[in-house]
Amino acid sequence: MSAYDTLLYDVTDGVAVITFNRHEARNALSRAALADLRAALSVAREDDSIGAVVFTGAGEKAFVAGADISQLRSSSLHTGSSRRCSAPSTRWSRSRSRRSPQ
């Protein structure tokens, strides 16, 4: 039995197997899936009997399709917060204009 809504978690012979279990969405990474993944990895990290973690995806079509695009419209790609992405940072343009060390 899994304690996660979007993942299956199993440990056999020192190997934790994390299965992304949203096959209807090609295992797209939703906020809930990412929260479940963080929690599962924390459990694996704390268990001294685990020597390896294997990731797999449920279903026949995809391992993980990527981000759940239905949630991207209202989220920042960098923070996952509920705000739209802002204009490109001026830090990038300033860093490109600096001279290289010689």
C-alpha positions as CSV (number, residue, x, y, z in Angstrom):
1,M,0.0,0.0,0.0
2,S,1.3,3.4,-0.9
3,A,1.0,6.5,1.3
4,Y,1.2,8.8,-1.7
5,D,-1.6,10.1,-4.0
6,T,0.6,10.2,-7.2
7,L,3.4,7.7,-6.6
8,L,3.8,4.1,-5.7
9,Y,6.7,3.4,-3.3
10,D,8.1,-0.1,-2.6
11,V,11.4,-1.3,-1.0
12,T,12.8,-4.7,-1.9
13,D,16.3,-6.0,-1.0
14,G,17.6,-2.5,-0.2
15,V,16.2,-0.9,-3.4
16,A,13.4,1.7,-3.2
17,V,11.3,1.8,-6.4
18,I,9.4,5.0,-6.9
19,T,6.7,4.7,-9.6
20,F,5.1,7.8,-11.0
21,N,1.4,6.7,-11.1
22,R,-0.5,9.3,-13.2
23,H,-0.6,7.2,-16.4
24,E,-3.8,9.0,-17.5
25,A,-1.7,12.2,-17.7
26,R,1.4,10.4,-19.0
27,N,2.9,10.8,-15.5
28,A,3.2,14.5,-15.8
29,L,4.7,16.2,-12.8
30,S,2.0,18.1,-11.0
31,R,2.5,20.0,-7.8
32,A,1.1,17.0,-5.9
33,A,3.4,14.6,-7.7
34,L,6.4,16.8,-6.8
35,A,5.4,17.0,-3.2
36,D,4.9,13.2,-3.1
37,L,8.3,12.8,-4.7
38,R,10.0,15.0,-2.1
39,A,8.4,13.1,0.7
40,A,9.3,9.7,-0.8
41,L,12.9,10.7,-1.3
42,S,13.1,12.0,2.3
43,V,11.8,8.6,3.5
44,A,14.4,6.8,1.3
45,R,17.2,9.1,2.5
46,E,16.4,8.4,6.2
47,D,16.2,4.6,5.7
48,D,19.7,3.2,6.2
49,S,18.7,-0.1,4.6
50,I,18.2,1.6,1.2
51,G,21.2,1.6,-1.1
52,A,19.6,2.7,-4.3
53,V,16.5,4.4,-5.7
54,V,14.9,3.4,-9.0
55,F,12.4,5.6,-10.8
56,T,9.8,4.2,-13.2
57,G,6.5,5.3,-14.7
58,A,3.1,3.6,-14.7
59,G,1.4,2.9,-18.0
60,E,2.6,2.2,-21.6
61,K,3.0,5.6,-23.1
62,A,5.6,7.6,-21.1
63,F,8.0,7.4,-18.2
64,V,7.3,11.1,-17.3
65,A,5.9,13.6,-19.8
66,G,7.5,16.5,-18.0
67,A,5.7,19.4,-16.2
68,D,1.9,19.3,-15.9
69,I,1.2,22.1,-18.4
70,S,-2.3,22.5,-17.0
71,Q,-0.7,24.0,-13.9
72,L,2.0,26.1,-15.7
73,R,-0.4,29.0,-16.6
74,S,-0.5,30.2,-13.0
75,S,2.9,29.2,-11.8
76,S,6.5,30.4,-12.0
77,L,8.7,27.7,-13.5
78,H,11.4,28.5,-11.0
79,T,9.4,28.7,-7.8
80,G,6.2,26.8,-8.4
81,S,4.4,29.7,-6.8
82,S,1.0,30.9,-7.9
83,R,2.1,33.9,-9.9
84,R,2.9,34.5,-13.5
85,C,6.5,34.5,-14.8
86,S,7.9,38.0,-14.8
87,A,10.0,39.7,-17.5
88,P,13.5,38.3,-18.0
89,S,15.9,39.3,-15.3
90,T,18.3,42.2,-16.0
91,R,21.0,40.2,-14.2
92,W,21.5,38.0,-17.3
93,S,22.0,40.9,-19.6
94,R,24.5,42.5,-17.2
95,S,26.4,39.3,-16.8
96,R,26.7,38.9,-20.6
97,S,28.2,42.4,-20.9
98,R,31.0,41.8,-18.5
99,R,34.5,41.2,-19.9
100,S,36.0,37.8,-19.6
101,P,39.1,37.4,-17.4
102,Q,42.3,37.3,-19.4
